[in-house]
C-alpha cells in the first residue's frame, strides 16, 4: 500500500503564494464587513434615537391633550357664567325688577348654555312618550300602568345627556308596565 498524501516538502511548494492570496482576500472581506457593521450599527442607533424622540413627543402631546381637554368646553361656558353674574348684579342694583324681565334673562342664559353644550357635542336625551325604552340611554325608575304598549316611555323625570355619542347621564324615565 502506498501513501499518496503529499510530503511536507510537496506541501510547502507553492504554499506561500496560495496562503497569501486568500489571507489578503479574507482581510479585505473582514474590513468590508467591519465597515458594513459600523454603518448598520450607526443606522440602528439613529433609528432607535428617532423612535425614542417620537415616543417622547407623543407622550408630551397626550399629556397636553389631557391637561387642556376641557379648555374649549370651559371657554364656551364663560358667557353663561357672565350672564348669571350680570343677572345677580342687576337684581342687586334693581331689586324691584319684574319677574318677566328676570325670566327673560333666565331664558337667554339657558339658550347660551344649550348652545355651549351642543358646540361641545353634549346632546340631550329626552325621549317622547310612547318611545321604546332603551336601556342603553334610559334608566327606568318605575313601571306604571298605562294605555300604551308595554316597555315604552310614559314620562321623563330627568333628561339624560350624551357626550360625543357616549352616555354621560341616562334619562330617568317611567315605563309602561305589561298589561
Secondary structure as GFF3:
##gff-version 3
##sequence-region A 1 179
A	DSSP	alpha_helix	8	12	.	.	.	ID=ss1
A	DSSP	alpha_helix	15	67	.	.	.	ID=ss2
A	DSSP	alpha_helix	71	93	.	.	.	ID=ss3
A	DSSP	alpha_helix	99	119	.	.	.	ID=ss4
A	DSSP	beta_strand	122	125	.	.	.	ID=ss5
A	DSSP	beta_strand	138	144	.	.	.	ID=ss6
A	DSSP	beta_strand	153	158	.	.	.	ID=ss7
A	DSSP	beta_strand	160	163	.	.	.	ID=ss8
A	DSSP	beta_strand	166	169	.	.	.	ID=ss9
A	DSSP	beta_strand	171	176	.	.	.	ID=ss10
###
